[in-house]
């Protein structure tokens, strides 16, 4: 998911990919503690509506299958599975003797209940993964059967990765109209390796090892997430040893950390990118002019992507074009060419469309007489974000569009996004290796009830292609549909893709070591693979 990272994401979704791992600060001879520094922990504790905090959620909850290193799918609650010859029935063998952290059983019965409940309640953060499913049943305590209307190519690689299995003991008696707003700490109860024991929104979250976790004792006894108000404080906390690990290292802090002998930096290609969302929702608060494709094209041409790479990301990235990243391999549409930085062409487009500056104030007017003035926003998690929208604002000024850069809190922007109360918003994303979730973001269904579609874009043609990729009989057919979807978004421009960026993490190498093969992994998987303490 996702999901736009802080952004939405995770935006974010994030699905979150953490470049590291087993980082530990010895508190006592037998006890270990890992302190993680971040600029944003989680939006809400409710997994049915939460759009961020995937690192944390992966520690609370289990899924039937899981992405170990961000790409390879491994058994989770399901120890094995098979699919019928006609591709319509998936059978999962569920592990025995698994319990939720509240002591209630976690069997195929609870798994079936959870997945059916997500569908019946249209859980906004999860239900899009479960499309085309017609029946889910537990035939006994260890056998789960999922029936689909048509064969699906990504049941294992995408659809089940973030469908967290939840305890009915917490959720089944909640009235349906209270589910979306339920934010009690009990919402974090799952069958994962950690239990949340303390939390203060915007400050910290403390997790203790689940003593009954089916994989065995967790390698780290306690994990503490600490949220810092700005990136300078975050970097300093790592340098002085207040935290052990920082994921999503701010680009401005890289040079300082590179010179510290006790800190190691890892970077790797990931499914991370930044984009500018353009509000084109029919019932949004944006000016009518943003619904004109010519204006969106002109804005796209006025963005200096290379300057964004150089200034905001210090060279750790490349200019973007398609919303499916290069990290997704064959699914990235390589036919979509680079987007030039061409203010002369942008001005010509606007001139030819008749958008003139009649009063000489430097701002063009739309056909209804309103000025081309827009709210240009980003979230406050990193100073690089403001640099990005400042570069965008400068480029737009050169083509007669006024868009002063402004910063708001992530929570404020999320609220705006759900109500389509904005014009232009910059987001950072980090998402699944499989393109299913990301392609679902632009479907019409995701514009409803706080779904992932933050632009308001809706197209019958796009929705049809989404269903084609979701039920494609082979990879070539799926690739063709996904390439066409990218071409539609590139033409309509509900998102303007700015850059594909590296995933960067930093940690205290004087406190722990880890398996380099897991440098880019989910936190949970990294903790369970190749962990060791310095001096242990």
C-alpha positions in Angstrom: 0.0 0.0 0.0 0.9 2.2 1.1 0.7 4.2 -0.7 2.3 7.6 -0.6 4.5 7.6 2.4 4.0 10.3 4.8 2.5 11.4 2.3 0.1 9.1 2.2 2.4 6.9 2.9 2.6 6.4 2.7 1.4 8.0 1.3 1.6 6.9 2.1 2.2 2.6 2.2 2.7 2.5 2.4 3.5 -0.5 1.7 7.1 1.0 4.0 10.3 -0.5 2.9 13.0 -0.3 5.6 16.6 -0.4 4.6 17.8 -2.1 7.6 17.1 -3.9 10.6 18.5 -5.5 13.6 19.6 -2.6 15.5 20.0 -2.9 19.1 20.9 -1.0 22.2 21.8 -3.3 25.1 19.9 -2.3 28.2 20.7 -5.3 30.3 22.7 -8.4 29.7 19.7 -10.4 28.4 17.4 -7.5 27.2 17.7 -5.7 24.0 16.1 -2.5 22.9 15.8 -0.9 19.4 15.0 2.8 19.1 13.9 4.0 15.7 13.8 7.7 14.8 11.3 9.1 12.4 9.5 12.3 11.5 6.1 10.5 11.4 4.9 7.3 13.1 1.4 6.5 12.1 -1.9 8.3 11.3 -4.4 6.2 13.2 -4.3 2.9 15.1 -7.2 1.5 13.1 -5.8 -0.8 10.3 -9.0 -0.5 8.3 -8.5 3.2 7.7 -4.8 3.8 8.4 -2.8 4.8 5.3 0.6 5.0 6.9 2.8 3.2 9.4 3.3 0.0 7.5 6.6 -0.7 9.4 4.6 -0.7 12.7 1.6 -2.6 11.3 3.9 -5.3 10.0 4.9 -5.9 13.7 1.4 -6.0 15.1 -0.4 -8.1 12.6 0.2 -11.2 10.4 -1.0 -11.8 6.9 -1.5 -15.1 5.0 1.7 -14.4 3.0 4.3 -11.7 3.4 7.0 -9.9 1.3 10.2 -10.7 3.1 12.7 -8.5 1.4 10.2 -6.3 -0.4 10.0 -8.6 -3.4 10.1 -12.2 -2.5 6.8 -13.6 -1.1 7.1 -15.9 1.9 4.7 -18.0 3.9 3.0 -16.1 6.8 0.0 -17.5 8.6 -0.4 -19.8 5.6 2.4 -22.3 5.6 1.5 -23.5 2.1 -1.1 -23.0 -0.7 -2.2 -24.2 -4.1 -4.6 -23.2 -6.8 -7.1 -25.3 -8.7 -6.5 -26.1 -12.4 -9.1 -23.6 -13.5 -7.4 -20.9 -11.4 -10.6 -20.1 -9.5 -10.0 -21.7 -6.1 -7.1 -21.0 -3.8 -6.6 -23.3 -0.8 -4.3 -22.2 2.1 -3.0 -24.5 4.8 -3.1 -22.3 8.0 -0.6 -22.9 10.8 -1.7 -24.6 14.0 -1.4 -23.3 17.5 -1.3 -19.6 16.5 -3.0 -17.1 18.8 -3.7 -13.4 18.8 -1.9 -11.4 21.5 -5.1 -11.2 23.5 -5.0 -15.0 23.8 -7.8 -15.8 21.4 -7.3 -18.4 18.6 -6.0 -17.4 15.2 -7.1 -20.2 12.8 -8.6 -20.5 9.4 -11.9 -19.6 10.9 -10.7 -16.2 12.1 -8.9 -15.6 8.8 -12.1 -16.2 6.8 -14.0 -14.0 9.2 -11.5 -11.1 8.8 -11.4 -11.2 5.0 -15.2 -11.5 4.7 -15.6 -8.6 7.2 -13.2 -6.4 5.2 -15.4 -6.9 2.1 -18.7 -6.5 3.8 -17.7 -3.3 5.6 -15.7 -2.0 2.6 -12.7 -1.3 4.8 -11.2 1.7 2.8 -7.5 0.9 3.4 -7.8 -2.8 2.5 -10.9 -3.7 0.4 -9.3 -2.8 -2.9 -6.9 -5.7 -2.5 -9.8 -8.1 -2.3 -11.6 -7.4 -5.6 -12.9 -10.3 -7.7 -13.2 -12.5 -4.6 -16.6 -14.2 -4.5 -16.3 -16.6 -1.6 -14.1 -17.1 1.5 -14.6 -20.0 3.8 -12.8 -22.1 6.4 -13.5 -25.7 5.8 -11.8 -26.6 9.1 -9.4 -24.9 11.5 -6.4 -25.2 9.2 -7.9 -24.9 5.7 -9.0 -21.7 4.1 -10.5 -21.5 0.6 -10.8 -18.4 -1.5 -12.9 -18.4 -4.6 -12.4 -15.8 -7.3 -14.7 -14.9 -10.2 -11.8 -15.1 -12.7 -8.3 -16.3 -12.5 -6.0 -13.7 -10.9 -2.3 -13.4 -11.5 -1.4 -11.7 -8.3 -3.2 -13.4 -5.4 0.1 -14.2 -3.7 2.3 -11.3 -4.9 -0.2 -8.5 -4.1 -3.7 -9.2 -3.0 -3.0 -10.8 0.4 0.1 -8.9 1.4 -1.7 -6.2 3.5 -4.9 -8.0 4.4 -4.1 -8.2 8.1 -5.8 -11.0 10.0 -7.6 -9.4 13.0 -9.2 -10.9 16.1 -13.0 -11.1 16.0 -12.9 -10.6 19.8 -12.0 -6.9 19.1 -14.0 -6.1 16.0 -17.0 -8.3 15.5 -19.3 -6.5 18.0 -18.5 -3.0 16.8 -21.5 -1.3 15.1 -20.7 -0.8 11.4 -21.0 3.0 11.7 -18.3 3.0 14.4 -15.7 0.9 12.7 -14.1 3.7 10.7 -13.6 5.9 13.8 -12.5 3.2 16.2 -9.0 4.2 17.4 -8.6 2.3 20.7 -5.2 0.8 21.4 -7.0 -2.6 21.2 -7.1 -2.0 17.4 -3.4 -3.0 17.3 -4.0 -6.5 18.7 -2.9 -9.0 16.2 -0.9 -12.2 15.9 2.4 -10.5 15.1 5.7 -10.5 17.0 5.1 -7.3 19.0 2.4 -5.8 21.2 1.9 -2.1 21.6 2.3 -1.2 25.2 2.4 2.6 25.1 1.7 5.3 22.6 1.4 9.1 22.4 0.3 10.4 19.1 3.1 12.6 17.5 5.7 11.6 20.1 6.4 7.9 20.6 5.2 4.3 20.3 6.5 1.5 22.4 6.3 -2.2 21.4 7.2 -5.2 23.5 7.9 -8.7 22.2 4.9 -11.0 22.1 5.9 -14.0 24.3 3.5 -16.3 22.4 4.5 -15.4 18.9 4.4 -18.5 16.7 7.9 -18.0 15.2 9.4 -17.9 18.7 11.0 -15.1 20.8 11.6 -11.9 19.0 15.3 -11.0 18.5 14.7 -7.5 20.0 12.8 -7.3 23.3 11.5 -3.8 22.9 11.1 -1.4 19.9 10.6 2.3 20.5 9.6 4.6 17.7 10.4 8.2 18.5 8.9 11.0 16.4 11.0 14.2 15.9 9.6 17.6 14.8 12.2 18.2 12.1 15.0 16.3 10.3 17.9 18.2 12.0 16.7 16.9 15.3 16.3 13.4 13.9 19.8 13.3 12.5 21.3 14.7 15.7 19.4 12.1 17.7 21.2 9.4 15.7 24.6 11.0 16.1 24.4 11.3 19.8 23.0 7.8 20.2 19.5 8.7 21.3 18.2 6.5 18.5 19.7 3.4 16.9 18.2 3.6 13.4 16.6 6.1 11.0 14.7 5.0 8.0 14.0 7.5 5.4 17.1 9.5 6.2 16.6 13.2 5.2 18.8 14.0 2.3 20.1 17.1 4.0 21.6 14.9 6.8 23.5 12.5 4.6 26.8 14.5 4.5 26.9 14.9 8.3 26.2 11.2 8.9 28.8 10.1 6.3 31.6 11.6 8.4 30.5 9.8 11.6 32.7 6.7 12.3 29.9 5.0 14.3 27.2 5.3 11.7 26.6 3.4 8.5 24.5 4.5 5.6 22.8 2.2 3.2 21.0 3.2 0.0 19.3 1.1 -2.6 16.9 1.4 -5.5 13.4 1.1 -4.2 9.8 1.7 -5.3 10.0 5.2 -4.0 9.0 8.3 -5.9 7.6 11.8 -5.5 4.7 13.3 -7.3 2.5 16.4 -7.5 -1.2 15.5 -7.2 -3.5 17.8 -9.1 -7.1 18.0 -7.8 -9.5 17.4 -10.6 -12.4 16.0 -8.5 -15.8 17.1 -9.8 -16.9 18.0 -6.3 -13.5 19.3 -5.1 -12.7 22.9 -4.0 -10.1 23.4 -6.7 -10.5 26.2 -9.4 -12.3 25.0 -12.5 -9.1 25.8 -14.5 -7.3 22.8 -13.1 -9.7 20.5 -14.9 -8.3 21.8 -18.2 -5.8 19.3 -19.6 -3.9 22.1 -21.3 -3.2 23.8 -18.0 -2.1 20.6 -16.4 0.2 20.0 -19.4 1.7 23.4 -19.1 2.3 22.9 -15.3 4.1 19.6 -16.1 6.4 21.3 -18.6 7.3 24.1 -16.2 8.7 21.7 -13.5 12.5 21.5 -13.5 12.9 17.8 -12.4 16.7 17.8 -12.7 16.9 20.7 -10.3 14.6 18.9 -7.9 17.0 15.9 -8.0 20.1 18.0 -7.5 18.8 20.3 -4.8 16.2 18.3 -2.9 17.6 14.8 -3.3 21.3 15.6 -3.6 21.6 13.4 -6.7 20.0 10.3 -5.0 17.4 9.8 -7.7 16.4 10.3 -11.3 13.6 12.3 -13.0 10.3 10.5 -13.2 7.7 10.2 -15.9 5.3 7.2 -15.4 3.5 6.4 -12.1 4.8 2.8 -12.2 8.5 3.1 -11.2 11.5 1.7 -12.9 11.9 -0.6 -9.9 8.8 -2.5 -11.0 10.8 -3.9 -14.0 8.7 -4.9 -17.1 5.6 -3.2 -15.7 7.2 0.3 -16.1 6.1 1.8 -19.4 9.4 2.7 -21.0 7.6 4.1 -24.0 6.6 7.2 -22.0 9.4 9.6 -22.7 11.1 12.0 -20.3 9.2 15.1 -19.6 11.2 18.1 -20.7 11.6 21.3 -18.7 10.3 23.7 -21.3 8.7 26.9 -20.1 8.7 28.3 -23.7 6.5 25.5 -24.8 4.3 25.8 -21.7 3.8 29.5 -22.4 2.9 28.8 -26.0 0.3 26.2 -24.9 -1.3 28.8 -22.6 -1.1 31.5 -25.2 -2.7 29.4 -27.8 -5.5 28.4 -25.4 -6.3 32.1 -24.9 -5.1 32.4 -21.3 -3.7 35.9 -21.2 -2.5 38.3 -18.5 -4.8 41.1 -19.3 -4.0 43.4 -16.3 -0.2 43.0 -16.4 0.1 41.6 -12.9 2.1 38.5 -14.1 -0.8 36.1 -13.6 -2.9 34.7 -16.5 -6.7 34.6 -16.4 -8.9 31.6 -17.1 -11.9 31.7 -19.5 -14.3 32.5 -16.6 -12.1 35.5 -15.6 -10.5 33.9 -12.6 -6.8 34.1 -12.2 -4.6 31.0 -12.5 -3.8 31.0 -8.8 -3.4 27.7 -6.9 -2.7 26.4 -3.4 0.6 24.6 -3.7 1.3 22.4 -0.6 3.5 19.8 0.9 3.8 18.1 4.3 6.2 19.2 7.1 8.2 15.9 7.5 11.3 17.1 5.6 12.8 20.4 4.6 13.5 18.8 1.1 9.7 18.9 0.6 9.6 22.7 0.8 12.6 22.9 -1.6 10.7 20.8 -4.1 7.5 23.0 -4.1 9.7 26.2 -4.1 11.3 24.9 -7.4 7.8 24.1 -8.7 6.4 27.5 -7.7 9.3 29.3 -9.4 8.7 27.4 -12.6 5.0 28.2 -12.6 5.6 31.9 -12.0 7.6 31.9 -15.3 4.5 30.8 -17.2 2.0 33.2 -15.5 0.7 30.9 -12.8 0.7 31.9 -9.2 1.3 29.1 -6.7 3.0 30.2 -3.5 4.6 27.3 -1.6 3.0 26.4 1.7 3.7 23.7 4.3 1.1 21.9 6.4 1.2 19.0 8.8 0.7 15.5 7.3 -2.5 15.0 9.3 -3.9 18.3 7.9 -3.1 17.3 4.3 -4.6 13.9 4.8 -7.8 15.5 6.0 -7.8 17.8 3.0 -7.1 15.0 0.7 -10.2 13.0 1.9 -12.4 16.1 1.2 -10.6 17.1 -2.0 -10.0 20.4 -0.4 -6.7 21.5 -2.1 -5.3 22.4 -5.5 -1.7 21.0 -5.9 -0.1 18.8 -3.3 3.4 17.2 -3.3 3.7 13.7 -1.8 6.4 11.1 -1.4 5.5 7.5 -2.0 7.0 4.1 -1.1 4.9 1.1 -2.3 4.5 -2.5 -3.2 6.8 -4.3 -5.6 3.7 -5.6 -7.5 1.8 -2.9 -9.4 -1.7 -4.0 -8.4 -2.2 -1.7 -5.5 -0.7 1.3 -7.3 -2.9 0.8 -10.3 -5.9 0.6 -8.1 -5.3 4.2 -6.8 -6.7 5.8 -9.9 -9.9 3.7 -10.0 -13.3 5.4 -9.6 -14.1 3.3 -6.6 -11.1 4.7 -4.7 -12.5 8.3 -4.9 -15.2 7.2 -2.3 -15.1 7.3 1.5 -11.5 8.2 2.1 -10.1 5.9 -0.5 -6.6 6.2 -2.0 -7.6 8.2 -5.1 -6.6 11.7 -4.0 -6.9 13.4 -7.4 -10.5 12.6 -8.1 -9.6 11.2 -11.5 -12.2 8.7 -12.8 -12.3 6.9 -16.1 -14.4 4.0 -17.4 -11.6 3.1 -19.8 -9.0 3.1 -16.9 -11.3 1.0 -14.7 -11.8 -1.6 -17.5 -8.0 -1.9 -17.9 -7.6 -2.3 -14.1 -9.9 -5.2 -14.2 -8.0 -6.7 -17.2 -4.7 -6.5 -15.4 -6.3 -8.0 -12.2 -7.5 -11.1 -14.1 -4.9 -11.4 -16.9 -4.2 -15.0 -17.8 -0.4 -14.3 -18.2 2.2 -11.7 -17.5 2.4 -10.4 -21.0 -1.4 -9.6 -21.1 -1.1 -8.0 -17.7 1.9 -5.9 -18.8 0.0 -4.6 -21.8 -3.0 -3.5 -19.7 -0.7 -1.8 -17.1 1.3 0.0 -19.9 -2.0 1.4 -21.3 -3.0 2.6 -17.8 0.2 4.5 -17.4 -0.3 6.1 -20.8 -3.7 7.3 -19.7 -2.4 8.9 -16.5 0.6 10.4 -18.4 -1.9 12.0 -20.8 -4.5 13.2 -18.3 -2.0 14.2 -15.6 -3.9 13.7 -12.3 -0.4 13.1 -11.0 2.8 14.8 -12.2 5.6 12.3 -11.5 8.6 14.3 -10.3 11.4 11.8 -9.3 12.3 8.2 -8.6 14.3 8.3 -5.4 16.6 5.9 -3.5 15.7 4.3 -0.2 18.2 5.5 2.4 18.7 4.3 6.0 21.4 5.0 8.7 22.2 3.1 11.8 24.6 2.8 14.7 27.2 0.2 13.5 28.9 0.4 17.0 25.8 -1.4 18.4 24.9 -4.1 16.0 25.6 -5.9 12.7 23.2 -7.4 10.2 23.2 -9.5 7.1 24.0 -7.3 4.1 21.6 -9.3 1.9 18.8 -7.9 4.0 19.8 -4.2 3.7 16.5 -3.5 1.9 13.8 -5.4 3.8 10.8 -5.0 5.9 11.8 -4.3 9.5 10.1 -7.5 10.7 11.9 -9.7 8.2 15.3 -8.0 8.9 14.9 -8.6 12.6 14.4 -12.3 12.0 17.2 -12.8 9.5 21.0 -12.3 10.2 20.7 -10.3 13.4 23.7 -10.0 15.8 24.8 -7.5 18.4 28.3 -6.0 18.4 30.2 -7.8 21.1 27.5 -10.4 21.6 
